[in-house]
Amino acid sequence: MKVYFTSDTHSYILPTDYLHPGKMDMGYAHLASAFTPGSVVLDGGDVLQGSPLIRYALKSGSHPLPPSLAFNAAGLDVYVPGNHDFDFGYDVLSRFLAELDARAVSANIEDERGELGIERHVVIERAGIRLFITGAVTDYVNIWNPKIGGLRITDSVEALSREAEAMKAVPHDFSICIYHGGFGDERGDVKENRADEIARLGFDYLLTAHQHQLIEPHAIGNTIVLQAGYRAEWAAELDLSADGTHSERLVRCSCSTPLSASMKDFIEKCSDADESIRSLSSVIGKVDGILEDRGYVESALNGSTLADFINDIQLRLTGADVSVASLANNFTSIGPDVILSDVLASYPFSNSLVLLRMKASDLREAMERSAEYIDVVDGHPVVSPSFAPGKNERYNFDFFRGLSYTFDYTKDKGGRVVRMMRDGVDLLSFPDTILAVAVNSYRATGTGRYGAYKKAEVIRNYSSEDMQQLLIDALSSYSVKVPVPTDFSSVAGS
């Protein structure tokens, strides 16, 4: 028997990243077309956010959704929801799971409305081999989406511990745990990535997700762990035999793989795919220059007028004193022609905004966290390993607007904010100054080790405002001006 596992596809179904011309080695349609017929097919979640295709499908009210049709065409057997599958609430998740032929599995999702059909574990028998399959989603759903009506996310390790005990009474040849979370040493009461703990519970396989990493199969104790990337660029393949022998590997998607008959039929019928691509190539506005994102290191050293533009939108909406914005991992400048695909690439997720009341000292604490992004090694600025634990976390570096500031990256961490001025007031000398600070809903939860935001008082939550759409609306004009750059400077060696 062969088992295939994907995760974090983010509805990248076609062989395109929507940014570069020509086919690319990615997309669920070609990846799944290479799966051996009759195999067990698993997915570890995160479909309902992240790509232009799913954004278009949700906004246009498509039914069924393209990812559910693609999963059905691939013969998906088990789906474990990921954190982004909760972003649009109970009803959208319910609709998506109802469209799937696969069984939804999660041991730590308690469905108070009882409409999702989520099972704590399932047993699948094929080719004379019985699989015990369970799963869980990261506990951090409670941080990012704390008020999902009808759902409760319980402690993942405790829930999976109960499943590990339950499987002892269930005849099976192999046990598989799918965890929409990864590895890490997260601190605090709620932990985001707990695979290190789950690997000790006694499952034969722990298939991890969430971090978008490629982790080659290897053993932690008696459990084989792995992670298969994102955007359907890779899958994990398990080859299992009734005599207990097994092998595991990661397999790369190839856009030259012929589409299976069922996947070809899906693509031909999926009008959303064509419409989304056509809409993405359209010019929606003009800029009188370039909204620059200079890259991972350069923007952190010199600032970004694209980040300034995003911050200006946040300032206008909220009336904040200070605005905080980050940029996506795939750096993209915009202008002078404003193309929709560039806008969505620069802001790939539909965050809302939160207005916080903070002391200047607490804002400085958050700024110090951003200032940890760059290390100076042998006189050269580089991205700190703490922001690149297997993938670059540039989205956890923030740009600030509404004040003048300097980061000295040569100083010890915790003491790198050496200038912090607003309206002529030295905020380093007056740390009790009260500020209204606009942040996105992701950062407001404290994610990225920004505890200063999590503990701040909420003045207003702009949950009905989609920052992605606000950015599109602001750029859908032929008179957009490049903002005057923030008064930001940095020191990164001689």
Secondary structure per residue as TSV (DSSP state, phi and psi in degrees):
chain	resnum	aa	ss	phi	psi
A	1	M	-	360.0	140.0
A	2	K	E	-111.7	142.4
A	3	V	E	-122.7	132.0
A	4	Y	E	-116.4	139.2
A	5	F	E	-132.2	129.6
A	6	T	E	-126.7	166.9
A	7	S	-	-161.4	164.1
A	8	D	-	53.4	39.9
A	9	T	-	-69.9	-26.4
A	10	H	T	51.7	31.3
A	11	S	T	61.9	29.3
A	12	Y	-	-82.6	92.3
A	13	I	-	-97.8	-36.7
A	14	L	S	-90.5	161.0
A	15	P	S	-79.7	58.2
A	16	T	-	-150.9	148.0
A	17	D	-	-98.0	6.1
A	18	Y	S	67.7	9.4
A	19	L	S	-117.9	-38.2
A	20	H	S	-109.4	144.4
A	21	P	S	-71.0	155.1
A	22	G	S	82.8	165.1
A	23	K	-	-73.5	148.0
A	24	M	-	-125.7	161.2
A	25	D	S	-80.6	75.1
A	26	M	-	-164.3	171.7
A	27	G	-	101.1	133.7
A	28	Y	H	-64.6	-30.2
A	29	A	H	-60.2	-48.8
A	30	H	H	-77.9	-36.0
A	31	L	H	-61.5	-50.0
A	32	A	H	-71.5	-23.0
A	33	S	H	-66.0	-17.9
A	34	A	T	-90.2	-4.9
A	35	F	S	-68.7	139.6
A	36	T	-	-65.0	127.2
A	37	P	T	-54.7	140.8
A	38	G	T	86.1	0.1
A	39	S	-	-75.3	164.5
A	40	V	E	-87.3	128.3
A	41	V	E	-116.6	127.7
A	42	L	E	-126.1	151.3
A	43	D	E	-141.1	142.0
A	44	G	-	-102.9	19.4
A	45	G	-	95.0	178.3
A	46	D	-	71.5	77.9
A	47	V	-	-120.0	-33.9
A	48	L	S	-85.7	14.5
A	49	Q	S	-150.1	154.2
A	50	G	S	115.1	-22.7
A	51	S	S	-122.0	154.6
A	52	P	H	-59.1	-30.5
A	53	L	H	-64.2	-48.2
A	54	I	H	-71.9	-31.8
A	55	R	H	-61.9	-46.5
A	56	Y	H	-62.3	-44.0
A	57	A	H	-64.6	-41.5
A	58	L	H	-69.2	-40.3
A	59	K	H	-72.5	-29.3
A	60	S	H	-89.1	-3.3
A	61	G	T	73.2	30.9
A	62	S	-	-61.3	141.0
A	63	H	S	-149.0	123.1
A	64	P	S	-69.2	165.8
A	65	L	-	-74.3	144.1
A	66	P	H	-52.9	-42.5
A	67	P	H	-65.3	-34.6
A	68	S	H	-67.2	-37.6
A	69	L	H	-66.0	-39.7
A	70	A	H	-66.9	-42.4
A	71	F	H	-62.8	-40.4
A	72	N	H	-64.7	-38.1
A	73	A	H	-65.3	-29.5
A	74	A	H	-85.2	-7.1
A	75	G	T	75.9	34.5
A	76	L	-	-57.0	132.4
A	77	D	-	-98.1	-40.6
A	78	V	E	-137.3	134.7
A	79	Y	E	-126.2	125.7
A	80	V	-	-107.7	115.3
A	81	P	-	-59.8	145.1
A	82	G	-	-104.1	174.0
A	83	N	G	-61.6	-36.6
A	84	H	G	-72.7	-14.0
A	85	D	G	-73.4	-8.9
A	86	F	G	-98.1	-4.3
A	87	D	T	-63.4	-28.1
A	88	F	T	-105.9	12.9
A	89	G	-	93.0	178.7
A	90	Y	H	-62.2	-46.0
A	91	D	H	-66.2	-39.4
A	92	V	H	-67.7	-42.7
A	93	L	H	-62.2	-42.7
A	94	S	H	-60.5	-43.8
A	95	R	H	-61.4	-44.9
A	96	F	H	-62.4	-47.4
A	97	L	H	-66.3	-32.5
A	98	A	H	-67.4	-28.9
A	99	E	H	-76.9	-19.2
A	100	L	-	-79.6	140.1
A	101	D	S	-78.0	-20.6
A	102	A	S	-70.5	161.0
A	103	R	E	-89.8	133.0
A	104	A	E	-86.3	130.8
A	105	V	B	-131.3	131.5
A	106	S	-	-168.5	128.1
A	107	A	T	-80.9	-17.0
A	108	N	T	-117.0	17.9
A	109	I	E	-105.0	114.5
A	110	E	E	-100.0	114.8
A	111	D	E	-94.1	96.1
A	112	E	S	-70.6	-24.6
A	113	R	S	-88.5	-16.1
A	114	G	-	67.7	28.6
A	115	E	-	-107.5	-9.7
A	116	L	S	-87.4	-20.6
A	117	G	-	67.8	29.3
A	118	I	-	-80.6	131.3
A	119	E	B	-106.1	150.4
A	120	R	S	-74.1	-34.3
A	121	H	E	-157.1	161.3
A	122	V	E	-135.5	159.8
A	123	V	E	-119.7	125.7
A	124	I	E	-117.6	127.9
A	125	E	E	-115.6	127.7
A	126	R	E	-153.5	139.5
A	127	A	T	54.5	34.4
A	128	G	T	76.2	11.3
A	129	I	E	-119.3	132.1
A	130	R	E	-104.2	127.9
A	131	L	E	-110.0	129.4
A	132	F	E	-95.3	120.4
A	133	I	E	-126.2	124.6
A	134	T	E	-131.9	179.0
A	135	G	E	-169.1	175.1
A	136	A	E	-162.3	160.0
A	137	V	E	-110.7	153.0
A	138	T	-	-52.6	138.7
A	139	D	T	-58.9	-20.7
A	140	Y	T	-68.5	-7.9
A	141	V	H	-56.1	-33.2
A	142	N	H	-66.4	-22.2
A	143	I	H	-86.9	-46.4
A	144	W	H	-76.8	-36.1
A	145	N	S	-131.3	70.6
A	146	P	T	-72.9	-13.1
A	147	K	T	-127.2	57.5
A	148	I	-	-88.3	107.2
A	149	G	T	-60.7	129.3
A	150	G	T	90.9	-2.3
A	151	L	E	-130.8	148.2
A	152	R	E	-138.8	129.2
A	153	I	E	-100.7	120.3
A	154	T	-	-98.3	175.0
A	155	D	-	-59.9	120.8
A	156	S	H	-65.6	-41.0
A	157	V	H	-68.5	-42.1
A	158	E	H	-63.5	-43.2
A	159	A	H	-63.7	-42.8
A	160	L	H	-74.1	-26.8
A	161	S	H	-62.5	-40.2
A	162	R	H	-65.6	-36.6
A	163	E	H	-70.2	-35.8
A	164	A	H	-63.1	-34.5
A	165	E	H	-73.8	-41.1
A	166	A	H	-64.4	-33.7
A	167	M	G	-68.6	-16.8
A	168	K	G	-64.4	-25.4
A	169	A	G	-96.1	3.2
A	170	V	S	-112.8	115.8
A	171	P	-	-59.5	130.1
A	172	H	-	-160.4	160.7
A	173	D	S	-98.2	-36.0
A	174	F	E	-139.8	146.8
A	175	S	E	-115.3	137.3
A	176	I	E	-128.4	128.6
A	177	C	E	-113.5	124.1
A	178	I	E	-103.4	119.1
A	179	Y	E	-120.7	115.4
A	180	H	E	-80.7	78.2
A	181	G	-	-176.6	173.0
A	182	G	-	-133.9	-147.5
A	183	F	-	-107.5	145.4
A	184	G	-	168.8	172.3
A	185	D	-	-114.5	50.9
A	186	E	-	-59.1	140.7
A	187	R	-	-105.3	164.5
A	188	G	S	103.6	176.3
A	189	D	S	-70.5	-35.4
A	190	V	S	-109.5	127.0
A	191	K	-	-110.4	138.9
A	192	E	S	-84.6	-42.3
A	193	N	-	-125.2	108.9
A	194	R	-	-123.8	24.7
A	195	A	H	-61.9	-30.5
A	196	D	H	-60.5	-39.3
A	197	E	H	-73.2	-43.8
A	198	I	H	-66.1	-30.6
A	199	A	T	-63.7	-15.5
A	200	R	T	-95.5	5.7
A	201	L	S	-86.5	-13.1
A	202	G	-	108.2	9.3
A	203	F	-	-75.8	150.4
A	204	D	S	-68.2	-40.3
A	205	Y	E	-128.4	139.6
A	206	L	E	-122.7	106.8
A	207	L	E	-97.9	110.4
A	208	T	E	-99.0	170.5
A	209	A	-	-153.8	-161.3
A	210	H	S	79.2	-39.5
A	211	Q	S	-90.3	-5.3
A	212	H	-	62.4	26.8
A	213	Q	-	-96.9	157.8
A	214	L	E	-99.7	112.0
A	215	I	E	-120.0	110.7
A	216	E	E	-61.5	147.3
A	217	P	E	-57.2	129.9
A	218	H	E	-155.0	165.0
A	219	A	E	-97.5	136.1
A	220	I	E	-115.5	105.2
A	221	G	T	64.2	-125.3
A	222	N	T	-99.0	7.8
A	223	T	E	-105.5	131.8
A	224	I	E	-91.0	125.8
A	225	V	E	-117.5	155.5
A	226	L	E	-165.4	171.9
A	227	Q	E	-150.7	141.6
A	228	A	E	-117.2	35.5
A	229	G	-	71.5	-149.2
A	230	Y	S	-154.2	176.4
A	231	R	T	57.4	24.2
A	232	A	T	55.9	39.4
A	233	E	S	-87.0	-23.6
A	234	W	E	-142.4	159.9
A	235	A	E	-137.3	156.5
A	236	A	E	-95.8	137.8
A	237	E	E	-119.1	121.1
A	238	L	E	-106.3	130.7
A	239	D	E	-112.5	108.0
A	240	L	E	-114.4	141.2
A	241	S	-	-121.5	152.6
A	242	A	T	-63.9	-24.0
A	243	D	T	-82.7	4.0
A	244	G	S	96.1	-8.5
A	245	T	-	-75.7	156.2
A	246	H	E	-160.8	160.8
A	247	S	E	-147.9	158.7
A	248	E	E	-142.8	146.4
A	249	R	E	-160.0	161.9
A	250	L	E	-97.6	135.4
A	251	V	E	-119.0	139.0
A	252	R	E	-89.8	140.3
A	253	C	-	-70.5	143.5
A	254	S	-	-130.3	127.0
A	255	C	T	-72.5	-6.8
A	256	S	T	-86.9	-8.0
A	257	T	S	-64.5	125.4
A	258	P	-	-62.0	140.2
A	259	L	-	-68.0	139.1
A	260	S	-	-64.6	162.3
A	261	A	H	-59.5	-42.9
A	262	S	H	-68.6	-36.3
A	263	M	H	-73.3	-36.4
A	264	K	H	-63.1	-40.8
A	265	D	H	-63.4	-41.1
A	266	F	H	-61.3	-48.2
A	267	I	H	-61.0	-40.8
A	268	E	H	-65.0	-31.0
A	269	K	H	-92.7	-10.5
A	270	C	-	-87.4	85.9
A	271	S	H	-65.4	-27.0
A	272	D	H	-58.1	-36.1
A	273	A	H	-61.6	-48.8
A	274	D	H	-66.9	-43.7
A	275	E	H	-64.4	-39.4
A	276	S	H	-65.7	-39.5
A	277	I	H	-67.5	-41.9
A	278	R	H	-63.4	-42.8
A	279	S	H	-67.2	-31.8
A	280	L	H	-70.5	-26.3
A	281	S	T	-85.9	-0.9
A	282	S	-	-78.0	146.3
A	283	V	E	-87.3	122.1
A	284	I	E	-107.8	-7.1
A	285	G	E	-177.3	-177.0
A	286	K	E	-134.1	144.5
A	287	V	B	-116.3	145.6
A	288	D	S	-79.9	18.8
A	289	G	S	179.9	-139.6
A	290	I	-	-124.3	127.4
A	291	L	B	-83.5	103.7
A	292	E	-	-89.7	135.7
A	293	D	-	-121.2	110.5
A	294	R	-	-87.2	-3.2
A	295	G	-	117.8	176.8
A	296	Y	T	-55.4	-50.5
A	297	V	T	-90.6	-44.4
A	298	E	H	-61.9	-41.4
A	299	S	H	-67.5	-34.8
A	300	A	H	-69.6	-25.9
A	301	L	H	-87.4	-35.0
A	302	N	H	-123.2	-1.0
A	303	G	-	85.4	176.0
A	304	S	-	-147.5	125.4
A	305	T	H	-72.0	-21.2
A	306	L	H	-67.1	-44.9
A	307	A	H	-63.1	-37.8
A	308	D	H	-61.1	-41.3
A	309	F	H	-64.1	-44.8
A	310	I	H	-61.3	-43.3
A	311	N	H	-63.5	-36.6
A	312	D	H	-64.1	-37.1
A	313	I	H	-61.9	-43.2
A	314	Q	H	-66.7	-37.5
A	315	L	H	-66.6	-41.7
A	316	R	H	-64.9	-40.4
A	317	L	H	-69.9	-40.9
A	318	T	H	-100.2	-20.5
A	319	G	-	69.8	22.7
A	320	A	-	-67.6	160.7
A	321	D	S	-77.6	-40.2
A	322	V	E	-133.2	140.5
A	323	S	E	-120.7	148.2
A	324	V	E	-126.5	128.3
A	325	A	E	-142.4	152.7
A	326	S	E	-121.4	169.7
A	327	L	-	-118.5	156.9
A	328	A	-	-71.9	164.1
A	329	N	S	-65.4	-38.2
A	330	N	S	-85.6	99.2
A	331	F	-	-72.7	133.8
A	332	T	-	-143.2	122.5
A	333	S	-	-86.8	158.2
A	334	I	B	-126.2	132.1
A	335	G	-	115.7	168.3
A	336	P	S	-68.9	-27.1
A	337	D	E	-81.2	131.4
A	338	V	E	-97.1	108.9
A	339	I	E	-103.1	134.5
A	340	L	H	-55.4	-39.7
A	341	S	H	-62.1	-36.0
A	342	D	H	-66.9	-38.4
A	343	V	H	-64.5	-46.0
A	344	L	H	-68.1	-32.2
A	345	A	H	-68.7	-33.7
A	346	S	H	-77.0	-20.5
A	347	Y	S	-143.9	79.9
A	348	P	-	-78.3	-12.5
A	349	F	S	-120.7	148.9
A	350	S	-	-88.4	65.6
A	351	N	-	-72.9	156.2
A	352	S	-	-106.6	-173.4
A	353	L	E	-117.8	154.4
A	354	V	E	-133.6	133.8
A	355	L	E	-101.6	124.3
A	356	L	E	-115.4	150.1
A	357	R	E	-102.5	121.8
A	358	M	E	-138.6	150.3
A	359	K	E	-76.4	153.4
A	360	A	H	-58.5	-34.3
A	361	S	H	-65.2	-35.9
A	362	D	H	-73.4	-37.2
A	363	L	H	-63.2	-39.4
A	364	R	H	-61.4	-39.4
A	365	E	H	-56.4	-42.7
A	366	A	H	-67.9	-40.1
A	367	M	H	-63.6	-36.5
A	368	E	H	-62.5	-35.0
A	369	R	H	-63.7	-43.8
A	370	S	H	-62.4	-37.6
A	371	A	T	-68.8	-7.5
A	372	E	T	-80.1	-6.2
A	373	Y	S	-64.4	-33.7
A	374	I	E	-107.8	132.8
A	375	D	E	-110.2	149.2
A	376	V	E	-106.2	114.0
A	377	V	E	-117.1	118.2
A	378	D	T	52.3	39.3
A	379	G	T	82.6	1.9
A	380	H	E	-117.6	132.8
A	381	P	E	-75.6	132.8
A	382	V	E	-138.2	159.8
A	383	V	E	-68.6	130.4
A	384	S	-	-63.4	139.4
A	385	P	G	-56.7	-24.7
A	386	S	G	-69.5	-16.1
A	387	F	G	-104.6	9.9
A	388	A	-	-142.1	56.3
A	389	P	S	-81.4	67.5
A	390	G	S	99.5	-25.7
A	391	K	S	-146.7	155.1
A	392	N	-	-75.3	129.5
A	393	E	-	-107.1	50.9
A	394	R	G	-59.4	-27.9
A	395	Y	G	-65.9	-8.8
A	396	N	G	-98.9	9.3
A	397	F	-	-101.3	130.0
A	398	D	E	-109.6	149.2
A	399	F	E	-110.9	141.3
A	400	F	E	-117.8	142.9
A	401	R	E	-136.5	141.2
A	402	G	S	108.1	0.0
A	403	L	S	-148.4	167.8
A	404	S	E	-106.7	135.1
A	405	Y	E	-154.4	160.2
A	406	T	E	-135.6	134.3
A	407	F	E	-104.5	128.4
A	408	D	E	-105.5	96.9
A	409	Y	T	-70.6	-10.0
A	410	T	T	-82.8	-14.5
A	411	K	S	-84.2	166.0
A	412	D	-	-63.1	146.9
A	413	K	T	-61.7	139.1
A	414	G	T	99.1	-12.3
A	415	G	-	-134.3	31.6
A	416	R	-	-95.7	-15.4
A	417	V	E	-83.7	101.7
A	418	V	E	-105.9	-8.4
A	419	R	E	-144.6	134.2
A	420	M	E	-155.9	92.4
A	421	M	E	-119.9	144.0
A	422	R	E	-144.7	123.6
A	423	D	T	50.6	41.9
A	424	G	T	80.1	-0.3
A	425	V	E	-97.7	127.7
A	426	D	E	-79.9	102.3
A	427	L	T	-70.6	-19.7
A	428	L	T	-70.4	-29.2
A	429	S	T	-88.2	-20.4
A	430	F	-	-124.6	70.7
A	431	P	T	-68.3	-15.5
A	432	D	T	-88.6	1.4
A	433	T	-	-56.9	131.0
A	434	I	E	-90.6	132.9
A	435	L	E	-129.7	144.3
A	436	A	E	-93.9	121.6
A	437	V	E	-121.7	126.1
A	438	A	E	-95.9	126.6
A	439	V	E	-134.2	161.7
A	440	N	E	-79.5	163.7
A	441	S	H	-63.2	-29.6
A	442	Y	H	-65.9	-47.8
A	443	R	H	-71.9	-30.5
A	444	A	H	-61.7	-22.7
A	445	T	T	-76.5	-8.6
A	446	G	T	91.5	0.7
A	447	T	T	-58.6	141.5
A	448	G	T	89.7	15.2
A	449	R	T	67.9	43.0
A	450	Y	-	-110.1	64.1
A	451	G	H	-62.7	-22.6
A	452	A	H	-62.2	-33.5
A	453	Y	H	-75.8	-38.3
A	454	K	H	-62.7	-34.9
A	455	K	T	-88.2	-4.3
A	456	A	S	-76.0	156.4
A	457	E	E	-76.2	133.7
A	458	V	E	-86.1	120.6
A	459	I	E	-83.3	-44.9
A	460	R	E	-157.8	143.4
A	461	N	E	-111.3	119.4
A	462	Y	E	-95.0	56.4
A	463	S	T	-67.3	-20.9
A	464	S	T	-87.3	-5.8
A	465	E	-	-99.9	121.7
A	466	D	-	-92.2	111.0
A	467	M	H	-60.2	-35.0
A	468	Q	H	-61.0	-45.2
A	469	Q	H	-70.3	-36.8
A	470	L	H	-60.9	-38.7
A	471	L	H	-66.6	-42.9
A	472	I	H	-62.0	-45.4
A	473	D	H	-61.7	-41.1
A	474	A	H	-67.5	-30.5
A	475	L	H	-91.7	-7.0
A	476	S	S	-84.0	62.0
A	477	S	S	-152.0	157.6
A	478	Y	S	-105.3	25.2
A	479	S	-	-140.5	33.3
A	480	V	B	-77.3	132.6
A	481	K	-	-109.6	142.5
A	482	V	-	-67.8	127.7
A	483	P	-	-68.7	153.6
A	484	V	-	-63.2	126.4
A	485	P	-	-57.8	146.4
A	486	T	-	-58.7	144.4
A	487	D	S	-75.3	81.1
A	488	F	E	-125.0	138.5
A	489	S	E	-140.6	162.8
A	490	S	E	-143.0	157.1
A	491	V	E	-119.9	125.9
A	492	A	-	-138.9	38.3
A	493	G	-	112.3	174.8
A	494	S	-	-83.5	360.0
